[in-house]
Amino acid sequence: MQHLAKAMTLVGIEKVKAVKLSNQVSDQVMKTLNTVWKAVQKRNPELPDVFMVAQMSGQSGKGTTYGHYRYGGWSVRDEMAVPEVMLSGECLRQNGEGILETIIHEASHGLAHVRGVKDVSRQNRYHNKKFVQHAEELGMEYTLDKPDNTHGYTAVTLRSETVELYKEEIALLDAMPVSLGVVRSPRAKQGIPRVRAICHCKGRNGRKKDVEGNANPWINFGATVWEEISPLICGTCHETYVEYYEEDFIVDED
């Protein structure tokens, strides 16, 4: 509610209502993101029009991605190779300043793209000094002592004057009615129980432990294996496995 009140104060109640009262949540979010991109584009006319998208999560085996700039891939009104800007759920759960930081980060890639400058390498993970130069043009800065070994100079941040310049857009981003939700997968149905079995060296004849000293006197087999492949023979004692019932197992405490 504080973000909403701040947005109404900065950009006017009618603008915020236009975003807030839409029937579809995604309408509200995408309209705001496109509005912010246009604001960055207005101040930097070289930036291209983009196809703005959002996805629920940017998590993968390589880490968490807040956004990406993809060179082409969309066709809009027969115009080929319209670039895509994606923002992930992890990005959208930030405050408005954090979201703007990701948008301008991706805009820096866009500026390099239209100028034909290679600003990334190593499967687009390592951000080089050309990236920093374009990011600085758009109001960001790199304040760390040295680049990251994997991602290079990716960790650019907004300068204080840039935050002030985009305060209305930050307020609109703060007012977006969205955050990263928790998705619970449906519970898997319990499968057929596995079968416990013993042989001579796995506890038959009342042994509490097997010959190797293992505490469990049984071995588990899948129900299908047990029913369709039996009899199963132990490769150590060459005895046939039989089903294990705990009440029949004699424990010798001595």
C-alpha positions, 0 to 999 in steps of 0.5 A: 500500500505504501508503494501504491500511495507513493506512485499516486503522489509522484505520477498522479492517481489517474495513471496509477488507476489505469494500471491498477484497475485492469481486469487482467494482472498480466495486462497491468504488469506488461503495460508497466514494463513496456512503459518503463522501456519506452521511457528509457528508449525516449532518453536513449533513441538508439534503443530498438523496440523490443518484445517484452516478456516475463517468465515465472522463474529464472532459476536453472542449474547455472544459477538465477537469471533476472533477465535477458536480451535476446537478439531477434527471434520475434516477427512483428508485422512481418518485421523479422528479428525483433529482440526480446527482453525477458524479466524473471519472477525473481526480478519482479519480486524486487522493488521498483529500483531493482527492476529498473536496474535489470531493465537498463542492464538489458537495455545496455545489451540492446545498445551494444546490439544496434551498434554491432558491438560484442559486449559478451562472450563465453556463451553470453555469460561474461560481460566485458568492458564494452558492456560497462561503457554502454551501461554507463551511457544509460546511467549505470556504474561498475563499482567493484574492484575487479570483474567476476571470473565467470560473469565479468563486469555484469554487476552494474548498478544505478547511479543516484542521479539515474534513480532520481531521473526515473523516479516516476517509472520506479514508482510505477514499478513499485505499484505493480500487483505482482510477486513471485508465488510459491508453486506446489506440485501435486503430490505423487501417488504412492507406488507399490511398496518394495519387497524386503528379502533375506538370504543366508548372508543377509540375516537368515538363521537369526543373525542381527547383522549380515556378514559384512556388519551391516545393521539391516538384515535385508535387501530391498527389491522392487515389486515388479522385479520380485514378482516377475523375475523370481527366484532371485539368487544371492551372488555371495552365498548362492542362496535364494532370497526369501521375503523377510517378515520382521516378526519371524526374525530372531534377534540375538542380543548376546 
